[in-house]
Amino acid sequence: MMLEKKRIYILVKTYPTISEQYSELVCTAGVLEDGSWIRLYPMPFRLLNDDQRYPKYTWVEVKAERATSDFRPESYRPDISTMVVELKPKKVNWDERRRAIFKNKQIYTNLQRLIDEAKSSSRTSLAVFRPTKILDFVIEPDNRDWDPKKLANLQTHSRQLNLFKTIEEIEEEFKVVQKVPYKFSYRFEDDSGRRSKMMVQDWEIGMLYWHCLSRADNDEAVATAKVKEKYLDTFLKRDLYFFLGTTKQFHNIAPNPFIIIGVFYPPMPSPNQQMSLFDFIDGS
């Protein structure tokens, strides 16, 4: 496979997970200039140089090649050393975001149709979905710590890769991001009335939780209530879309292989629409 330069508008940055093979990872996805989807993986986000740490809704250029070990057609393996992040506009331009996101793209409203495409020869694994009705936003307790086995493997792997560094330097470089001790999910209906519950696993919701926890003096009940307030009360006043993606592991075997890997919440298309007070988190 040959490396090709890609210019990508970043739409998805998931909350970091720990991989036994690749260390700490962020799944990144976006659209090319023609509107087609692309997934970049593996992406060790916290090991990137400061000038390479891309926020959402930013154009980046990177050389990448088709991921031969991944059957999903949107998946590419990036050469991190070639990545250049373009300057993100200081002012939020929702019209520009809409144009980039919706260009040459099907907006799904029927979940079964999307699942059928994922299971077909097209193997669709990234999509924009517009829920017909939001029923609830569910917050459930989750494991509070990372899997000890994966952490141990990560330490061993990192030492093998850094034979000329001290243990302290290695541990600092591979410092693991805090695990969010809750699972966040939307319950919603599609245009057929089908009800679904789907997890939200994007970077933005994880950062929002830690931000709210800090402001609430580590009161988790207050922090989770603030997260729900944004994702339910505030977003229901907006033009809400989900970025959906599959995981390679469950794409072919799960009845519904999709999870919510990003949320797009522009104001309702009205010139008098006011910006939400909750825009302090903007994918950074």
Backbone hydrogen bonds, N-H to C=O, Kabsch-Sander energy under -0.5 kcal/mol:
donor,donor_aa,acceptor,acceptor_aa,energy
4,E,64,A,-2.7
6,K,62,V,-2.7
8,I,6,K,-0.6
8,I,60,V,-3.0
9,Y,31,V,-3.0
10,I,8,I,-0.8
10,I,58,T,-2.8
11,L,29,A,-2.2
12,V,29,A,-2.6
14,T,27,C,-2.2
15,Y,201,Q,-1.6
17,T,25,L,-2.3
19,S,17,T,-0.5
19,S,23,S,-3.2
23,S,19,S,-1.5
25,L,17,T,-3.3
26,V,43,M,-1.9
28,T,26,V,-0.5
28,T,40,L,-1.5
29,A,12,V,-1.7
30,G,38,I,-2.4
31,V,9,Y,-1.8
32,L,36,S,-2.8
33,E,7,R,-0.5
35,G,32,L,-2.2
38,I,30,G,-2.1
39,R,74,E,-3.5
40,L,28,T,-3.2
41,Y,39,R,-0.5
41,Y,76,Y,-2.3
45,F,43,M,-2.1
47,L,44,P,-2.1
48,L,45,F,-1.6
52,Q,49,N,-2.0
53,R,49,N,-0.5
53,R,50,D,-1.1
54,Y,52,Q,-1.5
56,K,283,G,-2.0
57,Y,10,I,-3.3
60,V,8,I,-2.6
61,E,84,V,-2.8
62,V,6,K,-2.1
63,K,79,D,-0.5
64,A,4,E,-2.4
65,E,77,R,-1.9
67,A,75,S,-2.0
68,T,66,R,-1.1
70,D,67,A,-1.8
75,S,72,R,-1.8
76,Y,39,R,-3.0
77,R,65,E,-3.5
79,D,63,K,-2.9
80,I,78,P,-0.9
82,T,79,D,-2.1
83,M,80,I,-1.7
84,V,61,E,-2.9
85,V,51,D,-0.5
86,E,59,W,-2.6
86,E,84,V,-0.5
94,W,92,V,-0.6
97,R,93,N,-1.9
98,R,94,W,-2.7
99,R,95,D,-2.4
100,A,96,E,-2.1
101,I,97,R,-2.6
102,F,98,R,-2.8
103,K,99,R,-0.9
105,K,102,F,-1.4
108,Y,106,Q,-0.8
108,Y,128,V,-2.6
111,L,109,T,-0.5
114,L,110,N,-1.4
115,I,111,L,-2.6
116,D,112,Q,-2.7
117,E,113,R,-1.7
118,A,114,L,-2.0
119,K,115,I,-1.9
120,S,116,D,-0.8
123,R,117,E,-0.7
123,R,120,S,-1.0
124,T,117,E,-1.0
127,A,244,L,-2.0
128,V,106,Q,-0.6
129,F,127,A,-0.5
129,F,242,F,-2.9
130,R,108,Y,-3.1
132,T,189,E,-1.8
133,K,189,E,-1.6
135,L,133,K,-0.5
135,L,187,R,-2.8
136,D,187,R,-1.8
138,V,185,S,-3.0
140,E,183,K,-2.4
142,D,181,P,-2.5
151,L,147,D,-2.2
152,A,148,P,-2.4
153,N,149,K,-2.4
154,L,150,K,-2.4
155,Q,151,L,-2.2
156,T,152,A,-2.2
157,H,153,N,-2.8
158,S,154,L,-2.6
159,R,155,Q,-2.0
160,Q,156,T,-1.9
161,L,157,H,-1.5
162,N,158,S,-0.8
162,N,159,R,-0.6
165,K,162,N,-1.6
170,I,166,T,-2.3
171,E,167,I,-2.7
172,E,168,E,-2.0
173,E,169,E,-2.1
174,F,170,I,-2.3
175,K,172,E,-1.2
183,K,140,E,-3.3
185,S,138,V,-2.4
186,Y,198,M,-2.5
187,R,136,D,-2.7
188,F,196,S,-2.3
189,E,133,K,-2.8
190,D,194,R,-1.7
191,D,109,T,-2.4
193,G,190,D,-1.8
196,S,188,F,-2.5
198,M,186,Y,-2.6
200,V,184,F,-3.1
201,Q,199,M,-0.5
201,Q,260,I,-2.9
203,W,13,K,-3.4
206,G,202,D,-1.3
207,M,203,W,-2.6
208,L,204,E,-2.3
209,Y,205,I,-2.1
210,W,206,G,-1.9
211,H,207,M,-2.3
212,C,208,L,-2.9
213,L,209,Y,-2.5
214,S,210,W,-2.1
215,R,211,H,-2.0
216,A,212,C,-1.4
217,D,214,S,-1.3
218,N,213,L,-2.8
219,D,216,A,-0.9
220,E,218,N,-1.0
223,A,219,D,-2.2
224,T,220,E,-2.8
225,A,221,A,-1.7
226,K,222,V,-1.9
227,V,223,A,-2.0
228,K,224,T,-2.4
229,E,225,A,-2.1
230,K,226,K,-1.9
231,Y,227,V,-2.6
232,L,228,K,-2.3
233,D,228,K,-0.8
234,T,229,E,-2.4
235,F,230,K,-1.9
236,L,232,L,-1.6
237,K,234,T,-1.5
238,R,235,F,-1.9
239,D,266,P,-2.6
240,L,238,R,-1.3
241,Y,264,F,-2.6
242,F,129,F,-3.5
243,F,262,G,-3.1
244,L,127,A,-2.9
244,L,242,F,-0.7
245,G,259,I,-2.1
246,T,125,S,-1.7
247,T,257,P,-0.7
251,H,247,T,-1.4
254,A,250,F,-2.3
259,I,245,G,-2.3
260,I,199,M,-2.8
261,I,243,F,-2.6
261,I,259,I,-0.8
262,G,243,F,-1.0
264,F,241,Y,-2.4
265,Y,263,V,-0.5
270,S,268,M,-2.8
273,Q,270,S,-1.8
279,D,276,S,-1.4
281,I,278,F,-1.0
282,D,280,F,-0.6
